[in-house]
Amino acid sequence: MLVAKTHKSGVVTLTLCRAAKRNALSGALIEALGTRLDATRDEDMAVLVVRGDGDRAFASGGDLDELSAIRTVEAAADMSHRFRAVLEKLRSFPVPVIAALNGDAFGGGAELAMACDLRIAAGHARIGFLQGKLAISTAWGGGPDLFAALGISRALRLLGRAEILSAPCAREWGLLDAVADDGQPFEAFVDAYVAGFSERTPDVMRAFKALAHAARIGAPRDAALALETKHFARTWADDAHWAAVEASLGRAGKVQE
Ligand SMILES: CC[C@@H](C(=O)O)C(=O)SCCNC(=O)CCNC(=O)[C@H](O)C(C)(C)COP(=O)(O)OP(=O)(O)OC[C@H]1O[C@@H](n2cnc3c(N)ncnc32)[C@H](O)[C@@H]1OP(=O)(O)O
């Protein structure tokens, strides 16, 4: 199995299972990821986690052995479109997607991480857009994602110098939202981080993701506002909202006594 799936308390986790090749993104692995994403998008969940198997790599990029068969401009463009289409499934996934970097995210692996909405990492993980070193540019939407996340100057620096950032540095730059403490087991770190999201109802997380996606694609303000109203009205009228209001008033009452 190339992409394993677990579902626990509102959290679906997809794991890239190619640790012997540092989760290098072969055509088969990318296709399996796309299939899993399609089969998962309507499940009842608050958040999706994507991670790699093992502790060396989240994903070491495109499979360099396999991709070496691609030698023409047309075939390269075709590969770029096919792989990017799968990463688009993450960008437009109906709930927030968290990339949990169990190890290095290099090249296309960094693009995969950027296609997710949030990134967290083990302390030893690194992020590197190494494409320039291989005399290529980004291919799967990671370039635009990186400029949006870091701004022109820092994104150009990372790409142009093919710099590798340590997890603490990537956190300082805002590429990572959280980094595991020294000695903290990775699974416990991920569970604790994700719990903050999985406490929310799936509908609320779908609403927030819709806004996040609108922001990512630079949707016109009118469209973003229409989305906001649509999701807000739905969540407002839902029983979960009124149960939360009751619970909140009950707590407030106790404080006043
Ligand atoms: C269009 C593609 C482009 C993009 O989308 O932008 C790319 O992604 S290009 C790829 C960019 N990535 C890299 O250049 C990273 C290459 N890998 C490494 O630097 C290292 O492997 C590592 C990730 C730092 C891990 O190092 P280590 O733990 O020491 O493992 P090994 O180096 O010994 O590798 C083990 C095993 O895995 C194979 N491997 C690793 N990465 C790839 C890869 N990207 N493609 C294919 N195979 C990969 C490596 O060859 C070893 O195989 P065996 O020798 O058979 O054990």
PDBQT file of the ligand as one rigid body, heavy atoms in Angstrom, charges set to zero:
ROOT
HETATM    1  C1  LIG A 301       9.953  17.755 -10.864  1.00  0.00    +0.000 C 
HETATM    2  C2  LIG A 301      10.599  17.121  -9.696  1.00  0.00    +0.000 C 
HETATM    3  C3  LIG A 301      11.202  18.106  -8.758  1.00  0.00    +0.000 C 
HETATM    4  C4  LIG A 301      10.107  19.006  -8.240  1.00  0.00    +0.000 C 
HETATM    5  O1  LIG A 301       8.986  18.617  -8.063  1.00  0.00    +0.000 OA
HETATM    6  O2  LIG A 301      10.343  20.173  -8.025  1.00  0.00    +0.000 OA
HETATM    7  C5  LIG A 301      11.892  17.371  -7.632  1.00  0.00    +0.000 C 
HETATM    8  O3  LIG A 301      11.362  17.081  -6.609  1.00  0.00    +0.000 OA
HETATM    9  S1  LIG A 301      13.497  16.911  -7.930  1.00  0.00    +0.000 SA
HETATM   10  C6  LIG A 301      13.959  16.008  -6.421  1.00  0.00    +0.000 C 
HETATM   11  C7  LIG A 301      14.508  16.924  -5.407  1.00  0.00    +0.000 C 
HETATM   12  N1  LIG A 301      14.936  16.162  -4.270  1.00  0.00    +0.000 N 
HETATM   13  C8  LIG A 301      16.200  15.920  -3.981  1.00  0.00    +0.000 C 
HETATM   14  O4  LIG A 301      17.108  16.316  -4.679  1.00  0.00    +0.000 OA
HETATM   15  C9  LIG A 301      16.450  15.117  -2.697  1.00  0.00    +0.000 C 
HETATM   16  C10 LIG A 301      17.209  13.834  -3.003  1.00  0.00    +0.000 C 
HETATM   17  N2  LIG A 301      17.363  13.020  -1.811  1.00  0.00    +0.000 N 
HETATM   18  C11 LIG A 301      18.167  13.373  -0.753  1.00  0.00    +0.000 C 
HETATM   19  O5  LIG A 301      18.741  14.433  -0.672  1.00  0.00    +0.000 OA
HETATM   20  C12 LIG A 301      18.315  12.319   0.338  1.00  0.00    +0.000 C 
HETATM   21  O6  LIG A 301      17.896  11.087  -0.161  1.00  0.00    +0.000 OA
HETATM   22  C13 LIG A 301      17.545  12.638   1.624  1.00  0.00    +0.000 C 
HETATM   23  C14 LIG A 301      16.071  12.957   1.357  1.00  0.00    +0.000 C 
HETATM   24  C15 LIG A 301      18.215  13.804   2.371  1.00  0.00    +0.000 C 
HETATM   25  C16 LIG A 301      17.586  11.396   2.574  1.00  0.00    +0.000 C 
HETATM   26  O7  LIG A 301      18.932  11.027   2.817  1.00  0.00    +0.000 OA
HETATM   27  P1  LIG A 301      19.245   9.601   3.469  1.00  0.00    +0.000 P 
HETATM   28  O8  LIG A 301      18.329   9.371   4.608  1.00  0.00    +0.000 OA
HETATM   29  O9  LIG A 301      20.729   9.545   3.724  1.00  0.00    +0.000 OA
HETATM   30  O10 LIG A 301      18.810   8.532   2.355  1.00  0.00    +0.000 OA
HETATM   31  P2  LIG A 301      19.528   8.183   0.967  1.00  0.00    +0.000 P 
HETATM   32  O11 LIG A 301      20.005   9.388   0.260  1.00  0.00    +0.000 OA
HETATM   33  O12 LIG A 301      20.547   7.104   1.235  1.00  0.00    +0.000 OA
HETATM   34  O13 LIG A 301      18.317   7.586   0.126  1.00  0.00    +0.000 OA
HETATM   35  C17 LIG A 301      17.724   6.341   0.466  1.00  0.00    +0.000 C 
HETATM   36  C18 LIG A 301      17.164   5.771  -0.823  1.00  0.00    +0.000 C 
HETATM   37  O14 LIG A 301      16.174   6.632  -1.320  1.00  0.00    +0.000 OA
HETATM   38  C19 LIG A 301      16.493   7.030  -2.660  1.00  0.00    +0.000 C 
HETATM   39  N3  LIG A 301      15.987   8.386  -2.885  1.00  0.00    +0.000 N 
HETATM   40  C20 LIG A 301      16.063   9.452  -2.074  1.00  0.00    +0.000 A 
HETATM   41  N4  LIG A 301      15.507  10.522  -2.640  1.00  0.00    +0.000 NA
HETATM   42  C21 LIG A 301      15.070  10.133  -3.865  1.00  0.00    +0.000 A 
HETATM   43  C22 LIG A 301      14.403  10.810  -4.945  1.00  0.00    +0.000 A 
HETATM   44  N5  LIG A 301      14.050  12.083  -4.860  1.00  0.00    +0.000 N 
HETATM   45  N6  LIG A 301      14.127  10.090  -6.027  1.00  0.00    +0.000 NA
HETATM   46  C23 LIG A 301      14.432   8.781  -6.140  1.00  0.00    +0.000 A 
HETATM   47  N7  LIG A 301      15.071   8.093  -5.134  1.00  0.00    +0.000 NA
HETATM   48  C24 LIG A 301      15.369   8.774  -4.038  1.00  0.00    +0.000 A 
HETATM   49  C25 LIG A 301      17.998   6.924  -2.738  1.00  0.00    +0.000 C 
HETATM   50  O15 LIG A 301      18.436   6.832  -4.061  1.00  0.00    +0.000 OA
HETATM   51  C26 LIG A 301      18.229   5.662  -1.930  1.00  0.00    +0.000 C 
HETATM   52  O16 LIG A 301      17.890   4.545  -2.732  1.00  0.00    +0.000 OA
HETATM   53  P3  LIG A 301      18.761   3.203  -2.662  1.00  0.00    +0.000 P 
HETATM   54  O17 LIG A 301      20.139   3.601  -3.047  1.00  0.00    +0.000 OA
HETATM   55  O18 LIG A 301      18.100   2.266  -3.616  1.00  0.00    +0.000 OA
HETATM   56  O19 LIG A 301      18.693   2.746  -1.223  1.00  0.00    +0.000 OA
ENDROOT
TORSDOF 0
